[in-house]
């Protein structure tokens, strides 16, 4: 009988949850002729672990089951949604980059990232400055920004942005 490895099933070669114990007390596992000792490099899990660059065994439109591991280790729901949105490998790459810089981490080994509105404000300001550099009036800048972004800026905001004062 072949068992599939799904949530709740053990990795191939491991005993079901009901057979607990270590060493010889795990009756469903074959005994090592060498006897006891450390299992070396956790070889029972070697086939279950995958390098971040390995392709995900997921059909298009299905959720990558490895993302569930992120939830199970206690990663916040937002980060799990990020992993779902960009893919497991991309998420692990970004996570590794952020984790490698201790200056980017808080005192609890947690990464912080600014709100995306920071980028949107920067892009809006760049647009206003480029329109001003082309010689458009404040009214024309107002109309172009509204047309392109849906934002309604005041004359005061436009003046501050052009002068380089954050608005």
SVG drawing of the C-alpha trace seen along z (x, -y; Angstrom):
<svg xmlns="http://www.w3.org/2000/svg" viewBox="-9 -78 37 83">
<polyline fill="none" stroke="black" stroke-width="0.4" points="0.0,0.0 1.4,-3.4 0.7,-6.4 0.7,-9.9 2.5,-12.6 -0.1,-15.1 -0.6,-17.4 -0.7,-15.1 1.1,-12.2 4.7,-11.5 7.5,-11.9 8.4,-8.8 10.1,-6.2 8.8,-7.7 6.2,-6.0 2.6,-7.2 1.8,-9.6 0.5,-6.7 3.9,-4.9 5.9,-7.3 9.3,-6.7 13.0,-6.7 15.3,-4.1 14.1,-0.5 10.8,-1.6 9.7,-2.7 8.5,0.7 7.5,-0.3 11.0,-1.4 13.7,1.0 16.6,1.1 20.0,-0.1 22.5,2.8 25.1,0.3 22.9,-0.3 22.0,-3.5 23.8,-6.8 23.0,-10.0 21.2,-9.9 24.0,-11.9 22.4,-14.5 18.7,-13.8 18.7,-11.6 15.0,-10.7 14.1,-14.2 16.7,-14.6 14.2,-13.8 11.5,-16.1 13.7,-19.2 14.2,-21.2 16.6,-24.0 14.9,-27.4 15.7,-27.3 14.0,-23.9 10.8,-24.1 7.6,-23.8 5.7,-20.6 2.4,-22.5 -0.1,-22.5 -1.0,-25.9 -3.8,-27.5 -3.1,-25.4 -1.6,-26.6 2.0,-25.6 1.9,-23.2 5.2,-24.6 3.5,-27.9 1.6,-26.1 4.9,-25.4 5.3,-29.2 2.0,-29.4 2.8,-26.4 6.1,-28.0 4.1,-31.0 4.9,-33.4 2.3,-36.2 -0.7,-36.0 0.5,-39.0 3.8,-37.2 2.0,-34.0 -0.1,-36.1 3.1,-37.6 4.5,-34.1 1.3,-33.0 1.4,-36.2 5.0,-36.0 5.7,-32.3 7.6,-30.3 11.1,-30.6 10.8,-34.3 9.6,-34.8 12.4,-32.7 14.9,-34.7 13.5,-38.0 13.4,-36.7 17.0,-35.5 18.1,-38.9 16.3,-40.8 17.5,-38.3 21.1,-38.6 21.3,-42.3 21.1,-42.6 20.7,-46.4 17.3,-45.6 16.1,-43.5 14.6,-44.7 15.6,-43.4 13.3,-40.4 14.8,-39.2 11.9,-40.6 12.1,-42.5 10.3,-45.8 9.4,-47.3 8.0,-50.8 4.4,-51.2 4.1,-51.1 2.6,-54.6 6.3,-55.8 6.9,-54.6 3.6,-56.0 4.4,-59.4 7.9,-59.4 6.5,-58.5 3.8,-61.2 6.4,-63.8 8.6,-62.7 5.7,-63.1 4.9,-66.6 8.6,-67.7 8.9,-66.3 5.7,-68.1 7.0,-71.4 10.3,-70.9 8.4,-70.7 7.0,-74.2 3.4,-73.2 1.4,-75.6 0.1,-74.5 -3.4,-74.1 -2.0,-71.9 0.0,-69.9 -3.1,-69.5 -5.1,-68.2 -2.3,-65.8 -1.8,-64.3 -5.5,-63.8 -5.8,-62.3 -2.8,-59.9 -3.2,-59.0 -6.7,-59.9 -5.1,-62.2 -6.3,-65.7 -3.4,-67.8 -3.8,-71.4 -1.8,-74.3 0.1,-74.3 1.1,-70.6 2.2,-71.2 4.3,-74.2 5.9,-72.2 6.7,-69.3 8.3,-71.5 10.4,-73.3 11.6,-69.9 9.6,-70.0 7.8,-66.7 4.1,-67.1"/>
</svg>
